[in-house]
Amino acid sequence: MWWDRYWRRILEDMEKDFEELEKMMDEIFATMRGEGEMRGPYVYGFSITIGPDGKPIVRRFGNVKPPIVEEAGYREPFVDIVVDDKANEVRVIAEIPGVSKDKIEVEATDKIIKIRAENGDRKYKTQVELPVEVDPKSAKARYNNGILEITLKPKEPIKEEGTKIKVE
């Protein structure tokens, strides 16, 4: 019947369009990463927190980043920084599942932590700027169940800022 042929042709055209769109998206992602061919999974995300000055801080993670990625094949892990004024320490917590602790490299300077981990097809790399200057020689790192926690002592005691406000 003519009706069946008409709908079949429309569906075939739509399928071709979707295939072309998928090819274009693959090429775009490969270009963004600097590779000729990109393999999944595709991961991209971000975290928004409010900094001590009241301004939002956006941290990105994943293996797809617009517009530039440092090295192809590496995924930027989710990283959180906790400044604990009571314990007088800075903690950097990174999610890097699927690697063994002997495959993790951590470097620290006064203001920057570099993390790199590689285990087969699982590759992570990031560089985190710290909110306070720290003593890199005080650094201690622990890795358990895919979570890397780095603890550092600040060069100067962390002062609790702000004024207490009475809530009415």
ZAFITI-284583 format. One record per atom (N, C-alpha, C): residue number from 1; z, y, x; residue in one letter. Coordinates in Angstrom, 1 decimal. Example, Ala and Ser with C-alpha at 12.3 -4.5 7.8 and 13.67 -1.06 7.14 Angstrom:
// ZAFITI-284583
    k       w       v       u  r
    1     7.8    -5.7    13.2  a
    1     7.8    -4.5    12.3  a
    1     7.8    -3.3    13.2  a
    2     7.1    -2.2    12.8  s
    2     7.1    -1.1    13.7  s
    2     7.9     0.0    12.9  s
//
This chain:
// ZAFITI-284583
    k       w       v       u  r
    1     0.0    -1.2     0.8  m
    1     0.0     0.0     0.0  m
    1     0.0     1.3     0.9  m
    2    -0.6     2.3     0.4  w
    2    -0.7     3.5     1.3  w
    2     0.6     4.1     1.6  w
    3     1.5     4.0     0.7  w
    3     2.9     4.6     0.8  w
    3     3.6     4.0     2.1  w
    4     3.5     2.6     2.2  d
    4     4.2     1.9     3.3  d
    4     3.5     2.3     4.6  d
    5     2.2     2.4     4.7  r
    5     1.5     2.9     5.9  r
    5     1.9     4.3     6.3  r
    6     2.0     5.1     5.3  y
    6     2.4     6.5     5.5  y
    6     3.8     6.6     6.2  y
    7     4.8     6.0     5.7  w
    7     6.2     6.0     6.2  w
    7     6.2     5.3     7.5  w
    8     5.5     4.2     7.7  r
    8     5.5     3.5     9.0  r
    8     5.0     4.4    10.1  r
    9     3.9     5.1     9.8  r
    9     3.3     6.0    10.8  r
    9     4.3     7.2    11.1  r
   10     5.0     7.7    10.1  i
   10     6.0     8.8    10.4  i
   10     7.1     8.2    11.3  i
   11     7.6     7.0    11.0  l
   11     8.7     6.4    11.8  l
   11     8.2     6.1    13.2  l
   12     7.0     5.7    13.4  e
   12     6.5     5.4    14.7  e
   12     6.3     6.7    15.5  e
   13     5.9     7.8    14.9  d
   13     5.8     9.1    15.5  d
   13     7.2     9.6    15.9  d
   14     8.2     9.4    15.0  m
   14     9.5     9.8    15.4  m
   14    10.1     9.0    16.5  m
   15     9.8     7.7    16.6  e
   15    10.3     6.9    17.7  e
   15     9.7     7.4    19.0  e
   16     8.4     7.7    19.0  k
   16     7.7     8.2    20.2  k
   16     8.4     9.5    20.7  k
   17     8.6    10.4    19.7  d
   17     9.3    11.7    20.0  d
   17    10.6    11.5    20.7  d
   18    11.4    10.5    20.1  f
   18    12.8    10.3    20.7  f
   18    12.7     9.7    22.1  f
   19    11.7     8.8    22.3  e
   19    11.5     8.3    23.7  e
   19    11.1     9.4    24.7  e
   20    10.3    10.3    24.3  e
   20     9.9    11.4    25.1  e
   20    11.1    12.3    25.4  e
   21    11.9    12.6    24.4  l
   21    13.1    13.4    24.5  l
   21    14.1    12.7    25.5  l
   22    14.3    11.4    25.4  e
   22    15.2    10.7    26.3  e
   22    14.7    10.8    27.7  e
   23    13.4    10.6    27.9  k
   23    12.8    10.8    29.3  k
   23    13.1    12.2    29.8  k
   24    12.9    13.2    29.0  m
   24    13.1    14.6    29.5  m
   24    14.6    14.8    29.8  m
   25    15.5    14.3    29.0  m
   25    16.9    14.4    29.3  m
   25    17.3    13.7    30.6  m
   26    16.8    12.5    30.8  d
   26    17.0    11.8    32.1  d
   26    16.6    12.6    33.3  d
   27    15.4    13.2    33.2  e
   27    14.9    14.0    34.2  e
   27    15.7    15.3    34.5  e
   28    16.2    15.9    33.4  i
   28    17.0    17.1    33.6  i
   28    18.3    16.7    34.3  i
   29    19.0    15.6    33.8  f
   29    20.2    15.2    34.5  f
   29    20.0    14.8    35.9  f
   30    18.9    14.2    36.2  a
   30    18.6    13.8    37.6  a
   30    18.4    15.0    38.5  a
   31    17.7    16.0    37.9  t
   31    17.5    17.3    38.7  t
   31    18.8    18.0    38.9  t
   32    19.7    18.0    37.9  m
   32    21.0    18.7    38.1  m
   32    21.8    18.0    39.2  m
   33    21.7    16.7    39.3  r
   33    22.4    16.0    40.3  r
   33    21.7    15.9    41.7  r
   34    20.5    16.3    41.7  g
   34    19.8    16.3    43.0  g
   34    19.2    14.9    43.3  g
   35    19.1    14.1    42.3  e
   35    18.6    12.7    42.6  e
   35    17.2    12.6    41.9  e
   36    16.5    11.6    42.4  g
   36    15.3    11.2    41.7  g
   36    15.5    10.4    40.4  g
   37    16.5     9.6    40.4  e
   37    16.8     8.8    39.3  e
   37    18.3     8.7    39.1  e
   38    18.8     9.0    37.9  m
   38    20.2     9.0    37.6  m
   38    20.6     7.8    36.7  m
   39    21.7     7.1    37.1  r
   39    22.2     6.0    36.4  r
   39    23.5     6.4    35.7  r
   40    23.8     5.8    34.6  g
   40    25.0     6.0    33.8  g
   40    26.2     5.3    34.4  g
   41    27.3     5.5    33.8  p
   41    27.6     6.3    32.7  p
   41    27.6     7.8    33.0  p
   42    27.3     8.6    32.0  y
   42    27.3    10.0    32.2  y
   42    28.6    10.6    31.6  y
   43    29.4    11.2    32.5  v
   43    30.7    11.7    32.2  v
   43    30.8    13.2    32.5  v
   44    31.2    14.0    31.5  y
   44    31.4    15.4    31.7  y
   44    32.6    15.9    30.8  y
   45    33.5    16.6    31.3  g
   45    34.5    17.1    30.5  g
   45    35.2    18.3    31.2  g
   46    36.1    18.9    30.4  f
   46    36.9    20.0    31.0  f
   46    38.2    20.1    30.4  f
   47    39.1    20.8    31.1  s
   47    40.5    21.0    30.6  s
   47    40.7    22.5    30.7  s
   48    41.3    23.1    29.6  i
   48    41.7    24.5    29.6  i
   48    43.2    24.6    29.5  i
   49    43.7    25.4    30.4  t
   49    45.2    25.7    30.4  t
   49    45.3    27.2    30.6  t
   50    46.5    27.7    30.2  i
   50    46.8    29.1    30.4  i
   50    47.6    29.2    31.7  i
   51    47.1    30.1    32.6  g
   51    47.8    30.3    33.9  g
   51    49.0    31.2    33.7  g
   52    49.8    31.3    34.8  p
   52    51.0    32.1    34.7  p
   52    50.7    33.6    34.4  p
   53    49.5    34.0    34.7  d
   53    49.2    35.4    34.4  d
   53    48.6    35.6    32.9  d
   54    48.6    34.5    32.2  g
   54    48.1    34.6    30.8  g
   54    46.6    34.4    30.7  g
   55    45.9    34.2    31.8  k
   55    44.5    34.0    31.7  k
   55    44.2    32.5    31.6  k
   56    43.1    32.1    30.9  p
   56    42.8    30.7    30.8  p
   56    42.2    30.2    32.1  p
   57    42.5    28.9    32.5  i
   57    42.0    28.3    33.6  i
   57    41.2    27.1    33.1  i
   58    39.9    27.0    33.5  v
   58    39.0    26.0    33.1  v
   58    38.7    25.1    34.3  v
   59    39.1    23.8    34.1  r
   59    38.8    22.8    35.2  r
   59    37.8    21.8    34.7  r
   60    36.7    21.6    35.4  r
   60    35.7    20.6    35.0  r
   60    35.9    19.3    35.7  r
   61    35.4    18.2    35.1  f
   61    35.4    16.9    35.8  f
   61    34.3    16.1    35.2  f
   62    33.9    15.1    36.0  g
   62    32.8    14.2    35.6  g
   62    31.7    14.1    36.7  g
   63    30.7    13.4    36.3  n
   63    29.5    13.2    37.3  n
   63    28.3    14.0    36.9  n
   64    28.4    14.8    35.8  v
   64    27.3    15.7    35.4  v
   64    27.9    17.1    35.3  v
   65    27.4    18.0    36.2  k
   65    27.9    19.3    36.2  k
   65    26.8    20.3    36.2  k
   66    26.8    21.3    35.3  p
   66    25.8    22.3    35.4  p
   66    26.2    23.4    36.4  p
   67    25.4    24.0    37.2  p
   67    24.0    23.5    37.5  p
   67    23.9    22.8    38.8  p
   68    25.0    22.7    39.6  i
   68    24.9    22.1    40.9  i
   68    26.0    21.1    41.1  i
   69    25.7    20.0    41.7  v
   69    26.7    19.0    42.1  v
   69    26.6    18.8    43.6  v
   70    27.8    18.8    44.3  e
   70    27.8    18.7    45.7  e
   70    27.0    17.5    46.3  e
   71    27.4    16.3    45.9  e
   71    26.7    15.2    46.4  e
   71    26.4    14.2    45.3  e
   72    25.2    13.7    45.3  a
   72    24.8    12.8    44.2  a
   72    25.6    11.5    44.2  a
   73    25.9    11.0    43.1  g
   73    26.6     9.8    43.0  g
   73    28.1     9.9    42.9  g
   74    28.7    11.1    43.2  y
   74    30.1    11.3    43.1  y
   74    30.5    11.9    41.8  y
   75    31.7    11.5    41.3  r
   75    32.2    12.0    40.1  r
   75    33.4    12.8    40.4  r
   76    33.6    14.0    39.8  e
   76    34.7    14.8    40.0  e
   76    35.8    14.3    39.1  e
   77    37.0    13.9    39.7  p
   77    38.0    13.4    38.8  p
   77    38.8    14.5    38.1  p
   78    39.5    14.2    37.0  f
   78    40.3    15.1    36.3  f
   78    41.5    15.3    37.2  f
   79    41.9    16.6    37.5  v
   79    43.0    16.9    38.4  v
   79    43.9    17.9    37.6  v
   80    45.2    17.7    37.7  d
   80    46.1    18.7    37.2  d
   80    47.1    19.1    38.3  d
   81    47.5    20.4    38.3  i
   81    48.4    20.9    39.3  i
   81    49.6    21.4    38.6  i
   82    50.8    20.9    39.1  v
   82    52.1    21.2    38.5  v
   82    52.9    22.0    39.6  v
   83    53.3    23.2    39.3  v
   83    54.2    23.9    40.2  v
   83    55.6    23.9    39.6  v
   84    56.4    23.1    40.3  d
   84    57.8    22.9    39.8  d
   84    58.8    23.8    40.5  d
   85    59.2    24.9    39.9  d
   85    60.1    25.8    40.6  d
   85    61.5    25.2    40.7  d
   86    61.9    24.3    39.8  k
   86    63.3    23.7    39.9  k
   86    63.4    22.7    41.1  k
   87    62.3    21.9    41.3  a
   87    62.3    21.0    42.4  a
   87    61.7    21.6    43.7  a
   88    61.2    22.8    43.5  n
   88    60.6    23.5    44.6  n
   88    59.5    22.7    45.3  n
   89    58.5    22.3    44.5  e
   89    57.4    21.5    45.0  e
   89    56.2    21.7    44.1  e
   90    55.0    21.3    44.7  v
   90    53.7    21.4    44.0  v
   90    53.2    20.0    43.9  v
   91    52.8    19.6    42.7  r
   91    52.3    18.2    42.6  r
   91    50.8    18.3    42.1  r
   92    50.0    17.6    42.8  v
   92    48.6    17.5    42.4  v
   92    48.4    16.0    41.9  v
   93    47.9    15.9    40.6  i
   93    47.8    14.6    40.0  i
   93    46.3    14.4    39.7  i
   94    45.7    13.4    40.2  a
   94    44.3    13.1    40.0  a
   94    44.1    11.7    39.4  a
   95    43.2    11.6    38.4  e
   95    42.8    10.3    37.8  e
   95    41.6     9.8    38.6  e
   96    41.8     8.7    39.3  i
   96    40.7     8.1    40.1  i
   96    40.9     6.5    39.9  i
   97    40.5     6.1    38.7  p
   97    40.7     4.6    38.4  p
   97    39.6     3.8    39.1  p
   98    39.9     2.5    39.4  g
   98    39.0     1.6    39.9  g
   98    38.8     1.6    41.4  g
   99    39.7     2.2    42.1  v
   99    39.6     2.2    43.6  v
   99    40.9     1.6    44.1  v
  100    40.8     1.1    45.3  s
  100    42.1     0.6    45.9  s
  100    42.6     1.7    46.8  s
  101    43.9     1.7    47.0  k
  101    44.5     2.9    47.7  k
  101    44.0     3.0    49.2  k
  102    43.6     1.9    49.8  d
  102    43.1     2.1    51.2  d
  102    41.7     2.7    51.2  d
  103    41.1     2.9    50.1  k
  103    39.8     3.6    50.0  k
  103    39.9     5.1    49.6  k
  104    41.1     5.6    49.6  i
  104    41.4     7.0    49.2  i
  104    41.6     7.8    50.4  i
  105    41.0     9.0    50.5  e
  105    41.2     9.9    51.6  e
  105    41.7    11.2    51.0  e
  106    42.8    11.7    51.6  v
  106    43.4    13.0    51.1  v
  106    43.6    13.9    52.4  v
  107    43.1    15.1    52.3  e
  107    43.3    16.1    53.3  e
  107    43.9    17.3    52.7  e
  108    44.9    17.9    53.4  a
  108    45.6    19.1    52.9  a
  108    45.6    20.2    53.9  a
  109    45.4    21.5    53.4  t
  109    45.5    22.7    54.2  t
  109    46.6    23.5    53.5  t
  110    46.8    24.7    53.9  d
  110    47.8    25.6    53.3  d
  110    47.4    25.9    51.8  d
  111    46.2    25.9    51.4  k
  111    45.8    26.3    50.1  k
  111    44.8    25.3    49.4  k
  112    44.4    24.3    50.1  i
  112    43.4    23.4    49.5  i
  112    43.8    21.9    49.7  i
  113    43.5    21.1    48.7  i
  113    43.6    19.6    48.8  i
  113    42.2    19.1    48.6  i
  114    41.8    18.2    49.5  k
  114    40.5    17.5    49.3  k
  114    40.8    16.0    49.1  k
  115    40.1    15.5    48.0  i
  115    40.3    14.1    47.7  i
  115    38.9    13.4    47.7  i
  116    38.9    12.3    48.3  r
  116    37.6    11.5    48.3  r
  116    38.0    10.0    48.2  r
  117    37.4     9.3    47.3  a
  117    37.7     7.9    47.1  a
  117    36.4     7.2    46.8  a
  118    36.2     6.0    47.3  e
  118    35.0     5.3    47.1  e
  118    35.3     3.8    47.2  e
  119    34.8     3.1    46.1  n
  119    35.0     1.6    46.0  n
  119    33.8     1.1    45.3  n
  120    32.8     0.6    46.0  g
  120    31.6     0.1    45.3  g
  120    30.9     1.3    44.6  g
  121    30.6     1.1    43.3  d
  121    29.9     2.1    42.5  d
  121    30.9     3.2    42.0  d
  122    32.2     3.1    42.2  r
  122    33.1     4.1    41.8  r
  122    33.3     5.1    43.0  r
  123    32.8     6.3    42.8  k
  123    32.9     7.3    43.8  k
  123    33.5     8.6    43.2  k
  124    34.5     9.1    43.9  y
  124    35.2    10.4    43.4  y
  124    35.3    11.3    44.6  y
  125    35.1    12.6    44.2  k
  125    35.3    13.7    45.3  k
  125    35.6    15.0    44.6  k
  126    36.6    15.7    45.1  t
  126    36.9    17.0    44.6  t
  126    37.7    17.8    45.7  t
  127    37.7    19.1    45.5  q
  127    38.4    20.0    46.3  q
  127    39.2    20.9    45.4  q
  128    40.5    21.0    45.5  v
  128    41.4    21.7    44.6  v
  128    42.0    22.9    45.3  v
  129    41.9    24.1    44.8  e
  129    42.6    25.2    45.4  e
  129    44.0    25.3    44.7  e
  130    45.0    25.4    45.6  l
  130    46.4    25.4    45.1  l
  130    46.9    26.8    44.8  l
  131    47.7    27.0    43.8  p
  131    48.2    28.3    43.3  p
  131    49.2    29.0    44.3  p
  132    49.8    28.2    45.2  v
  132    50.7    28.8    46.2  v
  132    50.4    28.1    47.5  v
  133    50.8    28.8    48.6  e
  133    50.6    28.2    50.0  e
  133    51.7    27.1    50.2  e
  134    51.2    26.0    50.8  v
  134    52.1    24.8    51.0  v
  134    52.1    24.5    52.4  v
  135    53.1    23.6    52.8  d
  135    53.2    23.0    54.1  d
  135    52.4    21.7    54.1  d
  136    51.2    21.6    54.7  p
  136    50.5    20.4    54.6  p
  136    51.2    19.2    55.3  p
  137    52.1    19.4    56.2  k
  137    52.8    18.3    56.9  k
  137    53.9    17.7    55.9  k
  138    54.2    18.4    54.9  s
  138    55.2    17.9    53.9  s
  138    54.6    17.0    52.9  s
  139    53.3    16.8    52.9  a
  139    52.5    16.1    51.9  a
  139    52.9    14.6    51.8  a
  140    53.1    14.1    50.6  k
  140    53.3    12.7    50.4  k
  140    52.4    12.3    49.2  k
  141    51.8    11.1    49.3  a
  141    50.8    10.7    48.3  a
  141    51.2     9.3    47.8  a
  142    51.1     9.1    46.5  r
  142    51.3     7.8    45.9  r
  142    50.2     7.5    45.0  r
  143    49.8     6.2    44.9  y
  143    48.7     5.8    44.0  y
  143    49.2     4.6    43.2  y
  144    49.1     4.7    41.9  n
  144    49.5     3.6    41.0  n
  144    48.7     3.7    39.7  n
  145    48.1     2.5    39.4  n
  145    47.4     2.4    38.1  n
  145    46.3     3.5    37.9  n
  146    45.6     3.8    39.0  g
  146    44.5     4.8    38.8  g
  146    44.9     6.2    38.9  g
  147    46.2     6.5    39.1  i
  147    46.7     7.9    39.2  i
  147    47.2     8.2    40.6  i
  148    46.6     9.2    41.2  l
  148    47.0     9.6    42.6  l
  148    47.9    10.8    42.4  l
  149    49.1    10.8    43.0  e
  149    50.0    11.9    42.9  e
  149    50.4    12.4    44.3  e
  150    50.1    13.6    44.6  i
  150    50.3    14.2    45.9  i
  150    51.4    15.3    45.7  i
  151    52.5    15.2    46.5  t
  151    53.6    16.1    46.4  t
  151    53.7    16.9    47.7  t
  152    53.8    18.2    47.6  l
  152    53.9    19.1    48.7  l
  152    55.0    20.1    48.5  l
  153    55.6    20.6    49.6  k
  153    56.6    21.6    49.6  k
  153    55.9    23.0    49.9  k
  154    56.3    24.0    49.1  p
  154    55.7    25.3    49.4  p
  154    56.3    25.9    50.6  p
  155    55.5    26.9    51.2  k
  155    56.0    27.5    52.4  k
  155    57.1    28.4    52.1  k
  156    57.1    29.1    51.0  e
  156    58.2    29.9    50.5  e
  156    58.7    29.4    49.2  e
  157    60.0    29.5    48.9  p
  157    60.6    29.0    47.7  p
  157    59.8    29.6    46.5  p
  158    59.6    28.8    45.5  i
  158    58.9    29.2    44.3  i
  158    59.9    30.0    43.5  i
  159    59.5    31.2    43.1  k
  159    60.4    32.1    42.3  k
  159    59.9    32.0    40.9  k
  160    60.9    31.8    40.0  e
  160    60.6    31.8    38.6  e
  160    60.4    33.2    38.2  e
  161    59.2    33.4    37.6  e
  161    58.8    34.8    37.2  e
  161    59.0    35.0    35.8  e
  162    59.2    36.2    35.4  g
  162    59.3    36.5    34.0  g
  162    60.7    37.0    33.6  g
  163    60.8    37.4    32.4  t
  163    62.0    37.9    31.8  t
  163    62.3    37.1    30.6  t
  164    63.6    36.7    30.4  k
  164    64.0    36.0    29.2  k
  164    63.9    37.0    28.0  k
  165    63.4    36.4    26.9  i
  165    63.2    37.2    25.7  i
  165    63.9    36.5    24.6  i
  166    64.8    37.3    23.9  k
  166    65.5    36.7    22.8  k
  166    64.6    36.6    21.6  k
  167    64.7    35.4    21.0  v
  167    63.8    35.1    19.8  v
  167    64.7    35.4    18.6  v
  168    64.1    36.2    17.7  e
  168    64.9    36.5    16.5  e
  168    64.4    35.8    15.3  e
//
